[in-house]
Amino acid sequence: MVGLLAIAIVGGLVVLTGLFLTGRITSASQPAYAVFGTCGQGLREGGDVKTRGVLIGRINGIERLDTGECSVSLALFPDKADTVPRNVGAQVRAKTIFGEKWVELLYPADPVDERIESGQKIAETIDPLEIETILNTALPILDAIDPEHLAGMLEALAGGFVGHEDAAIRGIESGTEAVRVANENQALFKKGIDQLNESGEVFDEVDRDLLAALDKLDELNRFTTQNSALVAQNLEKAPMLLRELSTLFETRFVDLTKIVDRGATVIGLVASQTDDLQRLLNELPKFNSNWVRNVAHTCRHRQVAGEGGAVGAAIPGRCWRVHNILSQTQGPYAPGEGPEPNRRTQADRDAQILGDDNGGLPALLFAPLQGGSR
């Protein structure tokens, strides 16, 4: 009886140990899973789950989906799960093609602060490389190759390496170095691809405008081609024109300098009198109207009868009145004899002839005279 009990206890321990080793009992473990394109050979329950060579869990289950994919359940050790970022990837790896496989959690280049969650699906996965995949890819190629030609090519290739082993090794090492640099600059390559994508979006937005511009450029090219003789003639005359302009500038440099200097002076004066010029421009329309009306005034009448009309008839033509105000001045006003607001002077009557006496252009012209002389 005691022997049977001992055998049962030993058997139970063996079974329990086997369950722990195969991962079927995963107490206090954190679950996660990853979906691969195929399960492949050599992947088994209880297999290792590693990251950077460190064992962090076990494969808890393998399920083939209806889509042909393979869902692999993982049981992560609690003390190791806290070191795994949430954006970790997964890959089925093996030491050899036919050897036992394990799940490698791929540590990301830019890990996030958040840790992997319980029951989380690992999004980024890499399928295992299987021997059947290699054969399925290589067999159609091998079927298309003539064995004799292949044998001849391999023999020639082998002969070519004879005596050049060191050069071949150096070439392989250089190629490995080039690939290493590319791998180390994956972030730059990704950035370049993203920028190309952005450029493609920009071109997609402006493609119509770009095509329209190209059409206009095509029209310009056709015009230039059709008028090539005229263009050539103008190009031939261009040096002569430039030479004449150069001669003109050389011979008239001093005069041009004077013109520029005087022009700057005039522009400065005009700029300083901007307000007065604005008032002058506002009054010019009224001055022009009065000027036209006074020019059309008939001031001559026939004094004696003659051809073309009787005595007193208007004589065709224009009447021009010239007022020399300065010649009529009698000097400064005596004390108490200055102009009064309601008294009309000769200057007032002259201003009325040219226009209204409420300011404006006549006031601007006669203001200095009315205030200082009579």
Contacts in CASP RR format, 6 or more apart in sequence:
PFRMAT RR
TARGET T0000
AUTHOR 0000-0000-0000
METHOD contacts of the structure
MODEL  1
MVGLLAIAIVGGLVVLTGLFLTGRITSASQPAYAVFGTCGQGLREGGDVK
TRGVLIGRINGIERLDTGECSVSLALFPDKADTVPRNVGAQVRAKTIFGE
KWVELLYPADPVDERIESGQKIAETIDPLEIETILNTALPILDAIDPEHL
AGMLEALAGGFVGHEDAAIRGIESGTEAVRVANENQALFKKGIDQLNESG
EVFDEVDRDLLAALDKLDELNRFTTQNSALVAQNLEKAPMLLRELSTLFE
TRFVDLTKIVDRGATVIGLVASQTDDLQRLLNELPKFNSNWVRNVAHTCR
HRQVAGEGGAVGAAIPGRCWRVHNILSQTQGPYAPGEGPEPNRRTQADRD
AQILGDDNGGLPALLFAPLQGGSR
16 25 0 8 1.000
18 24 0 8 1.000
19 25 0 8 1.000
21 46 0 8 1.000
22 45 0 8 1.000
22 46 0 8 1.000
22 58 0 8 1.000
23 45 0 8 1.000
23 46 0 8 1.000
23 47 0 8 1.000
23 58 0 8 1.000
23 59 0 8 1.000
23 60 0 8 1.000
23 75 0 8 1.000
24 45 0 8 1.000
24 46 0 8 1.000
24 60 0 8 1.000
26 58 0 8 1.000
26 60 0 8 1.000
26 75 0 8 1.000
28 78 0 8 1.000
29 57 0 8 1.000
29 58 0 8 1.000
29 60 0 8 1.000
29 75 0 8 1.000
29 76 0 8 1.000
29 77 0 8 1.000
29 78 0 8 1.000
30 75 0 8 1.000
30 76 0 8 1.000
30 77 0 8 1.000
30 78 0 8 1.000
30 81 0 8 1.000
30 116 0 8 1.000
30 118 0 8 1.000
30 119 0 8 1.000
31 60 0 8 1.000
31 73 0 8 1.000
31 74 0 8 1.000
31 75 0 8 1.000
31 76 0 8 1.000
31 118 0 8 1.000
31 119 0 8 1.000
32 73 0 8 1.000
32 74 0 8 1.000
32 76 0 8 1.000
32 116 0 8 1.000
32 117 0 8 1.000
32 118 0 8 1.000
32 119 0 8 1.000
32 120 0 8 1.000
32 121 0 8 1.000
32 122 0 8 1.000
33 71 0 8 1.000
33 72 0 8 1.000
33 73 0 8 1.000
33 74 0 8 1.000
33 119 0 8 1.000
33 120 0 8 1.000
33 121 0 8 1.000
33 122 0 8 1.000
34 71 0 8 1.000
34 72 0 8 1.000
34 74 0 8 1.000
34 89 0 8 1.000
34 90 0 8 1.000
34 103 0 8 1.000
34 121 0 8 1.000
34 122 0 8 1.000
34 125 0 8 1.000
35 65 0 8 1.000
35 69 0 8 1.000
35 70 0 8 1.000
35 71 0 8 1.000
35 72 0 8 1.000
35 121 0 8 1.000
35 125 0 8 1.000
36 69 0 8 1.000
36 70 0 8 1.000
36 72 0 8 1.000
36 90 0 8 1.000
36 92 0 8 1.000
36 125 0 8 1.000
36 127 0 8 1.000
36 128 0 8 1.000
37 68 0 8 1.000
37 69 0 8 1.000
37 70 0 8 1.000
37 125 0 8 1.000
37 127 0 8 1.000
38 68 0 8 1.000
38 69 0 8 1.000
38 70 0 8 1.000
38 127 0 8 1.000
38 128 0 8 1.000
38 130 0 8 1.000
39 62 0 8 1.000
39 64 0 8 1.000
39 70 0 8 1.000
39 72 0 8 1.000
40 70 0 8 1.000
40 92 0 8 1.000
40 101 0 8 1.000
40 128 0 8 1.000
40 130 0 8 1.000
41 98 0 8 1.000
41 101 0 8 1.000
41 130 0 8 1.000
41 131 0 8 1.000
42 94 0 8 1.000
42 99 0 8 1.000
42 100 0 8 1.000
42 101 0 8 1.000
43 59 0 8 1.000
43 62 0 8 1.000
43 70 0 8 1.000
43 72 0 8 1.000
43 92 0 8 1.000
43 101 0 8 1.000
43 103 0 8 1.000
43 128 0 8 1.000
44 59 0 8 1.000
44 62 0 8 1.000
44 100 0 8 1.000
45 59 0 8 1.000
45 60 0 8 1.000
45 61 0 8 1.000
45 62 0 8 1.000
46 58 0 8 1.000
46 59 0 8 1.000
46 60 0 8 1.000
46 61 0 8 1.000
47 58 0 8 1.000
47 59 0 8 1.000
47 100 0 8 1.000
47 102 0 8 1.000
47 103 0 8 1.000
48 55 0 8 1.000
48 57 0 8 1.000
48 58 0 8 1.000
48 59 0 8 1.000
48 102 0 8 1.000
48 103 0 8 1.000
49 55 0 8 1.000
49 56 0 8 1.000
49 57 0 8 1.000
49 58 0 8 1.000
49 59 0 8 1.000
49 74 0 8 1.000
49 75 0 8 1.000
49 76 0 8 1.000
49 102 0 8 1.000
49 103 0 8 1.000
49 105 0 8 1.000
50 56 0 8 1.000
50 57 0 8 1.000
50 102 0 8 1.000
50 103 0 8 1.000
50 104 0 8 1.000
50 105 0 8 1.000
51 83 0 8 1.000
51 84 0 8 1.000
51 88 0 8 1.000
51 104 0 8 1.000
51 105 0 8 1.000
51 106 0 8 1.000
51 107 0 8 1.000
52 107 0 8 1.000
53 104 0 8 1.000
54 80 0 8 1.000
55 80 0 8 1.000
56 76 0 8 1.000
56 77 0 8 1.000
56 80 0 8 1.000
56 81 0 8 1.000
56 83 0 8 1.000
56 84 0 8 1.000
56 105 0 8 1.000
57 74 0 8 1.000
57 75 0 8 1.000
57 76 0 8 1.000
57 77 0 8 1.000
57 80 0 8 1.000
58 74 0 8 1.000
58 75 0 8 1.000
59 72 0 8 1.000
59 73 0 8 1.000
59 74 0 8 1.000
59 75 0 8 1.000
59 102 0 8 1.000
59 103 0 8 1.000
60 73 0 8 1.000
60 74 0 8 1.000
60 75 0 8 1.000
61 72 0 8 1.000
61 73 0 8 1.000
62 70 0 8 1.000
62 71 0 8 1.000
62 72 0 8 1.000
62 73 0 8 1.000
63 70 0 8 1.000
63 71 0 8 1.000
63 72 0 8 1.000
63 73 0 8 1.000
64 70 0 8 1.000
64 71 0 8 1.000
65 71 0 8 1.000
72 90 0 8 1.000
72 92 0 8 1.000
72 103 0 8 1.000
74 103 0 8 1.000
76 84 0 8 1.000
76 116 0 8 1.000
81 115 0 8 1.000
81 116 0 8 1.000
82 115 0 8 1.000
83 115 0 8 1.000
84 105 0 8 1.000
84 115 0 8 1.000
84 116 0 8 1.000
85 107 0 8 1.000
85 108 0 8 1.000
85 111 0 8 1.000
85 112 0 8 1.000
85 113 0 8 1.000
85 114 0 8 1.000
85 115 0 8 1.000
85 116 0 8 1.000
86 112 0 8 1.000
86 114 0 8 1.000
86 115 0 8 1.000
86 116 0 8 1.000
86 117 0 8 1.000
86 120 0 8 1.000
87 108 0 8 1.000
87 110 0 8 1.000
87 111 0 8 1.000
87 112 0 8 1.000
87 123 0 8 1.000
87 124 0 8 1.000
88 105 0 8 1.000
88 106 0 8 1.000
88 107 0 8 1.000
88 108 0 8 1.000
88 111 0 8 1.000
88 116 0 8 1.000
88 122 0 8 1.000
88 124 0 8 1.000
89 105 0 8 1.000
89 106 0 8 1.000
89 108 0 8 1.000
89 122 0 8 1.000
89 123 0 8 1.000
89 124 0 8 1.000
89 125 0 8 1.000
90 103 0 8 1.000
90 104 0 8 1.000
90 105 0 8 1.000
90 106 0 8 1.000
90 122 0 8 1.000
90 124 0 8 1.000
90 125 0 8 1.000
90 126 0 8 1.000
91 103 0 8 1.000
91 104 0 8 1.000
91 106 0 8 1.000
91 125 0 8 1.000
91 126 0 8 1.000
91 128 0 8 1.000
92 101 0 8 1.000
92 102 0 8 1.000
92 103 0 8 1.000
92 104 0 8 1.000
92 126 0 8 1.000
92 127 0 8 1.000
92 128 0 8 1.000
93 101 0 8 1.000
93 102 0 8 1.000
93 103 0 8 1.000
93 104 0 8 1.000
93 128 0 8 1.000
94 100 0 8 1.000
94 101 0 8 1.000
94 102 0 8 1.000
94 128 0 8 1.000
97 129 0 8 1.000
97 130 0 8 1.000
97 131 0 8 1.000
97 134 0 8 1.000
98 131 0 8 1.000
101 128 0 8 1.000
105 122 0 8 1.000
106 124 0 8 1.000
106 126 0 8 1.000
109 186 0 8 1.000
109 187 0 8 1.000
116 122 0 8 1.000
161 168 0 8 1.000
182 189 0 8 1.000
203 210 0 8 1.000
224 231 0 8 1.000
249 256 0 8 1.000
270 277 0 8 1.000
279 360 0 8 1.000
279 364 0 8 1.000
280 361 0 8 1.000
280 364 0 8 1.000
283 360 0 8 1.000
283 361 0 8 1.000
283 364 0 8 1.000
284 361 0 8 1.000
286 355 0 8 1.000
286 356 0 8 1.000
286 360 0 8 1.000
286 361 0 8 1.000
287 354 0 8 1.000
287 355 0 8 1.000
287 360 0 8 1.000
287 361 0 8 1.000
287 362 0 8 1.000
290 354 0 8 1.000
290 355 0 8 1.000
290 356 0 8 1.000
291 354 0 8 1.000
294 321 0 8 1.000
294 353 0 8 1.000
294 354 0 8 1.000
295 318 0 8 1.000
295 320 0 8 1.000
296 318 0 8 1.000
297 318 0 8 1.000
297 319 0 8 1.000
298 314 0 8 1.000
298 315 0 8 1.000
298 316 0 8 1.000
298 317 0 8 1.000
298 319 0 8 1.000
299 319 0 8 1.000
299 321 0 8 1.000
300 314 0 8 1.000
300 315 0 8 1.000
300 317 0 8 1.000
300 319 0 8 1.000
301 312 0 8 1.000
301 313 0 8 1.000
301 314 0 8 1.000
301 315 0 8 1.000
302 309 0 8 1.000
302 310 0 8 1.000
302 311 0 8 1.000
302 312 0 8 1.000
302 313 0 8 1.000
302 314 0 8 1.000
302 315 0 8 1.000
303 311 0 8 1.000
303 312 0 8 1.000
304 311 0 8 1.000
305 311 0 8 1.000
321 353 0 8 1.000
323 350 0 8 1.000
323 353 0 8 1.000
325 346 0 8 1.000
325 347 0 8 1.000
325 350 0 8 1.000
325 366 0 8 1.000
325 369 0 8 1.000
326 369 0 8 1.000
328 346 0 8 1.000
329 369 0 8 1.000
329 373 0 8 1.000
329 374 0 8 1.000
330 373 0 8 1.000
330 374 0 8 1.000
331 373 0 8 1.000
331 374 0 8 1.000
332 372 0 8 1.000
332 373 0 8 1.000
333 339 0 8 1.000
333 372 0 8 1.000
333 373 0 8 1.000
333 374 0 8 1.000
338 374 0 8 1.000
339 345 0 8 1.000
339 370 0 8 1.000
339 371 0 8 1.000
339 374 0 8 1.000
345 370 0 8 1.000
345 374 0 8 1.000
346 374 0 8 1.000
347 366 0 8 1.000
347 369 0 8 1.000
347 370 0 8 1.000
348 357 0 8 1.000
348 370 0 8 1.000
350 366 0 8 1.000
351 357 0 8 1.000
351 362 0 8 1.000
351 363 0 8 1.000
351 366 0 8 1.000
354 361 0 8 1.000
354 362 0 8 1.000
354 365 0 8 1.000
355 361 0 8 1.000
355 362 0 8 1.000
356 362 0 8 1.000
357 363 0 8 1.000
END
